[in-house]
Amino acid sequence: MTEPASPYTAGKPMPKESAAALMARIPGWGADLDPKDRPSFPREHPGIETGAHWDFPERQQEKWPRERSIEHAILPPVFGTSTPPKGASGAIRKYAYKKYSEARAAHWLLLIAADRVDAWEHHLRSLATLHPDNPLTETGVLSEFTRHGFRSRAGKRRADVSHQWIDPVLVAGPWVLAGLGAVAAVRALTVRALRRPAPRRK
């Protein structure tokens, strides 16, 4: 089976377009064509011996359809398998890779959203264990009161001061909403139980 052209071949792949064509099509392309501006030029010459003992590296087995950017024709020879996408977060990640290019903001926004969904999937899963997540200790919020949180920010010109107002919303907001939802659910069940007519005695 012939592998498609990719950056993983032993030899340096030839460019699809000439330098003149690229300079005519892309403004500013070729600004570093002068070999004196690039110390790596000797290793960039087409046809140079790279010393690789293979023409194409052995491919890792793909045990499930791996997500990859639409810019790439094939997967890299080696890729991670420790955290396969699953659940709702996995579906969001697969959609981001399948639908949008890496040059689109939607691609990265969907991946950020998938990370948030994945975190909450793990939070909910922890409730079924003997050691559920503890937002007070695991978020580090207690250190704000025991490790001079305010003093470490006041007058220090820290970069995170500009967005610290939204941090409590992002961290505590979902927990507060989940708590309110749980209270509303318990209240609704209680009201329904109280309104249920008592069974008639014969």
C-alpha positions as CSV (number, residue, x, y, z in Angstrom):
1,M,0.0,0.0,0.0
2,T,1.5,3.4,-1.0
3,E,1.3,6.0,1.7
4,P,0.1,9.4,0.8
5,A,2.6,12.3,0.8
6,S,3.1,13.5,4.3
7,P,5.7,15.1,6.6
8,Y,6.5,11.6,8.0
9,T,8.4,10.2,5.0
10,A,12.1,9.7,5.2
11,G,13.0,12.0,2.3
12,K,12.1,15.7,2.1
13,P,8.9,16.1,0.2
14,M,9.0,18.3,-2.9
15,P,6.7,21.4,-2.7
16,K,3.6,21.2,-4.8
17,E,4.1,24.8,-6.1
18,S,7.2,26.6,-7.1
19,A,8.5,29.5,-5.1
20,A,7.5,32.0,-7.8
21,A,3.9,30.7,-7.8
22,L,3.7,30.9,-4.0
23,M,5.1,34.5,-4.0
24,A,2.6,35.5,-6.6
25,R,-0.3,34.0,-4.8
26,I,0.5,34.8,-1.1
27,P,1.6,38.3,-0.2
28,G,4.8,38.3,1.8
29,W,5.6,34.6,1.1
30,G,9.3,33.9,0.6
31,A,10.6,36.7,2.8
32,D,13.2,34.2,4.2
33,L,14.2,32.6,1.0
34,D,17.8,33.9,1.3
35,P,19.9,31.0,2.6
36,K,21.9,33.5,4.7
37,D,18.8,34.2,6.8
38,R,18.2,30.6,7.6
39,P,20.9,28.5,9.4
40,S,18.9,25.4,8.7
41,F,19.1,25.8,5.0
42,P,21.6,23.0,4.3
43,R,19.2,20.5,5.9
44,E,16.3,21.8,3.9
45,H,17.8,21.1,0.5
46,P,15.6,18.7,-1.5
47,G,17.1,15.3,-1.9
48,I,19.4,15.5,1.1
49,E,20.2,12.3,2.9
50,T,18.3,12.4,6.2
51,G,19.8,9.3,7.7
52,A,16.5,7.7,8.3
53,H,16.5,3.8,8.1
54,W,13.0,3.7,6.9
55,D,11.0,5.2,4.0
56,F,7.9,5.5,6.1
57,P,7.8,4.7,9.8
58,E,5.8,1.8,11.1
59,R,2.2,2.9,11.7
60,Q,0.5,2.5,15.1
61,Q,-2.6,0.4,14.9
62,E,-5.8,2.5,14.9
63,K,-8.2,0.6,17.3
64,W,-11.0,3.1,16.8
65,P,-11.6,6.0,14.4
66,R,-9.2,8.6,15.8
67,E,-10.1,12.2,15.5
68,R,-7.8,14.3,13.4
69,S,-7.8,17.7,11.9
70,I,-9.3,18.0,8.4
71,E,-6.0,19.6,7.2
72,H,-4.2,16.3,7.6
73,A,-4.6,13.4,5.1
74,I,-3.5,10.8,7.5
75,L,-2.9,10.3,11.2
76,P,0.7,10.7,12.5
77,P,2.6,7.4,12.8
78,V,2.2,7.5,16.7
79,F,-0.7,8.9,18.6
80,G,-2.1,8.8,22.1
81,T,-4.6,6.2,23.2
82,S,-4.8,6.8,27.0
83,T,-8.0,8.9,27.0
84,P,-10.3,7.9,24.1
85,P,-13.2,10.3,23.6
86,K,-16.5,9.1,25.2
87,G,-19.8,10.4,26.3
88,A,-21.2,13.8,25.3
89,S,-17.7,15.4,25.6
90,G,-16.3,12.9,23.1
91,A,-19.1,13.6,20.7
92,I,-18.4,17.3,20.8
93,R,-14.7,16.7,20.2
94,K,-15.3,14.4,17.2
95,Y,-17.7,17.0,15.7
96,A,-15.1,19.8,16.2
97,Y,-12.5,17.8,14.3
98,K,-14.8,16.5,11.6
99,K,-16.6,19.8,10.9
100,Y,-14.1,22.7,11.4
101,S,-10.6,23.5,10.4
102,E,-8.0,24.3,13.0
103,A,-8.0,27.8,11.6
104,R,-11.6,28.3,12.7
105,A,-12.5,29.7,16.1
106,A,-15.4,27.3,16.3
107,H,-13.0,24.3,16.3
108,W,-11.2,25.6,19.5
109,L,-14.4,26.8,21.2
110,L,-16.0,23.4,20.8
111,L,-12.9,21.7,22.2
112,I,-13.0,24.1,25.2
113,A,-16.7,23.4,25.7
114,A,-15.9,19.6,25.5
115,D,-13.4,20.0,28.3
116,R,-16.0,21.7,30.5
117,V,-18.5,18.9,29.7
118,D,-15.9,16.3,30.3
119,A,-15.2,17.8,33.8
120,W,-18.8,17.7,34.7
121,E,-19.2,14.1,33.4
122,H,-16.4,13.1,35.9
123,H,-18.0,15.2,38.7
124,L,-21.3,13.4,38.2
125,R,-19.6,10.0,37.9
126,S,-17.8,10.7,41.2
127,L,-21.2,10.9,43.0
128,A,-21.6,7.2,42.4
129,T,-18.4,6.4,44.3
130,L,-17.4,6.5,47.9
131,H,-15.1,9.5,47.3
132,P,-17.2,12.2,45.5
133,D,-15.5,15.4,44.3
134,N,-15.2,18.1,47.0
135,P,-15.3,21.5,45.3
136,L,-14.1,23.3,48.4
137,T,-10.8,21.4,48.7
138,E,-10.1,20.5,45.1
139,T,-10.6,24.0,43.6
140,G,-8.2,25.6,46.0
141,V,-10.7,28.2,47.1
142,L,-9.8,27.8,50.7
143,S,-6.2,29.0,50.0
144,E,-7.7,32.4,49.2
145,F,-8.3,32.8,52.9
146,T,-5.3,30.9,54.3
147,R,-2.5,31.7,51.9
148,H,-2.9,35.5,51.6
149,G,-4.9,35.5,48.4
150,F,-5.9,39.1,48.4
151,R,-2.5,40.4,49.5
152,S,-0.7,38.4,46.8
153,R,-2.8,40.3,44.2
154,A,-3.1,43.8,45.5
155,G,-0.6,46.2,43.9
156,K,1.4,43.4,42.2
157,R,0.3,44.1,38.6
158,R,-0.4,40.4,38.1
159,A,-1.9,39.5,34.8
160,D,-4.7,37.4,36.3
161,V,-6.1,40.3,38.3
162,S,-8.0,41.5,35.2
163,H,-10.1,38.4,35.0
164,Q,-10.3,37.3,38.6
165,W,-13.8,38.7,38.9
166,I,-15.1,36.0,36.5
167,D,-13.2,33.1,38.1
168,P,-15.7,32.6,40.9
169,V,-18.5,32.5,38.3
170,L,-16.8,29.9,36.2
171,V,-15.7,27.7,39.2
172,A,-18.6,28.1,41.6
173,G,-21.4,28.9,39.2
174,P,-21.9,25.4,37.9
175,W,-21.9,24.0,41.4
176,V,-24.4,26.5,42.6
177,L,-26.7,25.8,39.6
178,A,-26.4,22.0,40.3
179,G,-27.3,22.6,44.0
180,L,-30.3,24.7,43.1
181,G,-31.4,22.1,40.6
182,A,-31.1,19.4,43.2
183,V,-33.1,21.5,45.7
184,A,-35.8,22.2,43.1
185,A,-36.0,18.5,42.2
186,V,-36.4,17.4,45.9
187,R,-39.0,20.1,46.5
188,A,-41.0,19.0,43.4
189,L,-41.0,15.4,44.6
190,T,-42.0,16.4,48.1
191,V,-44.9,18.6,46.8
192,R,-46.0,15.7,44.6
193,A,-45.9,13.3,47.5
194,L,-47.9,15.6,49.7
195,R,-50.6,16.2,47.1
196,R,-51.0,12.5,46.4
197,P,-54.3,11.4,48.0
198,A,-54.1,8.9,50.8
199,P,-55.4,5.4,50.0
200,R,-59.0,4.8,51.1
201,R,-59.5,2.4,53.9
202,K,-62.1,-0.3,53.4
